[in-house]
């Protein structure tokens, strides 16, 4: 499992440019009011599980509303529930620190990555580097390409948002 500093080095080794921000720990959306100004679209990450114990990471913009029923129907997974803290072991982070970057730690490919199709790959997103006292602005397209090069292909959902 990569530590946050190892994760940043990994991004640099793969020529992924980013801007790093330091801030107070984030526990909820209300904490964002004290953040420094950032350029990227802040994303939230839902770790979902189905009855077959398959894990999914659904990354969407902060103010978007997820349609979990529509998403489950679209990918044929059956009903979703939110994963438990113990399910996050494969991502190498505790609850509250999940981001798409954590998929780098999922070398066994236990988690399927899902993005709304409406989210442009040209978007500059803002997410945690596996630590909720730091945030990164990085290009979503660069991130998706990096994850795909590691074997984590993003599923683009048409029905995952309300």
C-alpha positions in Angstrom: 0.0 0.0 0.0 1.3 3.4 -1.0 1.6 6.1 1.7 0.4 9.6 0.7 4.0 10.7 0.0 4.7 7.5 -2.0 1.5 8.2 -4.0 2.7 11.7 -4.9 6.1 10.3 -6.0 4.2 7.6 -8.1 2.2 10.4 -9.8 5.4 12.3 -10.6 7.1 9.1 -11.9 4.1 8.7 -14.3 4.3 12.3 -15.3 0.9 13.2 -13.9 0.9 16.9 -13.0 -0.9 18.1 -9.9 -1.3 20.9 -7.5 -1.1 20.0 -3.8 -3.0 21.8 -1.1 -2.7 21.4 2.7 -5.7 22.0 4.9 -7.5 20.9 8.1 -8.9 17.4 8.1 -12.1 17.0 6.2 -14.9 15.1 8.0 -17.9 16.5 6.0 -18.9 18.9 3.3 -19.2 21.7 5.9 -15.4 21.6 6.5 -14.8 22.8 2.9 -15.7 26.4 3.9 -12.2 26.8 5.5 -10.4 25.3 2.5 -7.8 27.4 0.6 -9.0 28.4 -2.9 -8.7 25.4 -5.3 -9.2 25.1 -9.0 -10.4 21.6 -9.3 -14.0 20.3 -9.1 -14.2 18.6 -5.7 -15.3 15.0 -6.0 -16.9 12.6 -3.6 -16.4 8.9 -3.6 -18.9 6.2 -2.8 -17.6 2.8 -2.0 -20.5 0.4 -2.8 -21.0 -3.3 -2.3 -23.6 -5.8 -3.6 -24.9 -9.1 -2.3 -22.1 -10.9 -4.2 -19.6 -8.9 -2.1 -18.3 -7.1 -5.3 -16.9 -3.7 -4.6 -17.4 -0.5 -6.6 -16.0 3.0 -6.4 -18.4 5.6 -7.8 -16.7 9.0 -8.1 -19.0 12.0 -8.7 -18.9 15.7 -8.2 -19.5 17.0 -4.7 -23.0 18.3 -5.4 -24.2 15.6 -7.7 -26.8 13.1 -6.4 -26.3 9.5 -7.0 -29.0 7.2 -8.4 -27.8 3.9 -6.9 -30.8 2.0 -8.1 -30.3 3.2 -11.7 -26.6 2.5 -11.5 -27.1 -1.0 -10.2 -29.6 -1.8 -13.0 -27.2 -0.3 -15.6 -24.3 -2.6 -14.6 -26.4 -5.6 -13.6 -25.0 -5.9 -10.1 -28.1 -6.2 -8.0 -28.9 -3.8 -5.2 -26.1 -1.7 -3.7 -25.3 -0.9 -0.1 -22.5 1.2 1.3 -19.3 -0.7 2.0 -18.2 -1.2 5.6 -14.9 0.1 7.0 -13.5 -3.4 6.8 -14.2 -3.5 3.0 -11.8 -0.6 2.5 -8.7 -2.6 3.3 -8.2 -3.4 -0.3 -7.9 0.4 -1.0 -5.4 0.9 1.8 -7.2 3.8 3.4 -9.8 4.3 6.2 -13.2 5.8 5.7 -13.1 9.5 4.8 -9.9 9.2 2.8 -11.1 7.3 -0.2 -10.4 8.7 -3.7 -9.8 7.3 -7.2 -6.1 7.4 -6.4 -6.6 4.6 -3.9 -7.3 2.2 -6.8 -3.5 2.2 -7.3 -3.4 0.1 -4.1 -6.0 -2.3 -5.4 -3.5 -4.6 -7.2 -5.9 -7.5 -7.0 -8.6 -5.6 -9.0 -11.3 -6.1 -6.3 -12.9 -2.7 -6.9 -14.6 -1.6 -10.1 -14.2 2.1 -10.9 -17.3 4.0 -12.1 -17.6 7.6 -13.3 -20.7 9.5 -14.6 -20.5 9.7 -18.3 -21.4 13.4 -18.1 -18.1 14.2 -16.3 -15.7 15.4 -18.9 -12.2 13.9 -19.0 -10.9 17.5 -19.5 -12.2 18.4 -16.0 -9.7 19.4 -13.4 -10.8 17.4 -10.3 -9.8 17.8 -6.6 -9.4 14.7 -4.5 -7.4 13.4 -1.5 -4.1 11.7 -2.0 -5.1 9.0 0.6 -4.9 11.6 3.4 -7.8 14.0 4.3 -5.5 16.9 5.3 -4.3 17.2 1.7 -6.0 17.7 -1.6 -4.8 17.5 -5.2 -6.0 19.2 -8.3 -5.3 16.9 -11.3 -6.8 16.3 -14.7 -9.4 13.6 -14.7 -8.3 12.3 -18.2 -4.7 11.9 -16.9 -6.0 10.0 -13.9 -8.2 7.7 -15.9 -5.4 7.0 -18.3 -3.0 6.2 -15.4 -5.6 3.9 -13.8 -6.3 2.1 -17.1 -2.6 1.6 -17.6 -2.6 -0.2 -14.3 -5.7 -2.3 -15.2 -8.5 -0.3 -13.7 -10.8 0.6 -16.6 -13.4 3.2 -15.7 -17.0 2.3 -16.4 -18.9 5.4 -17.7 -22.4 5.4 -16.3 -25.3 7.0 -18.0 -27.8 6.2 -15.2 -25.8 6.8 -12.0 -26.9 10.4 -11.4 -30.4 11.8 -10.5 
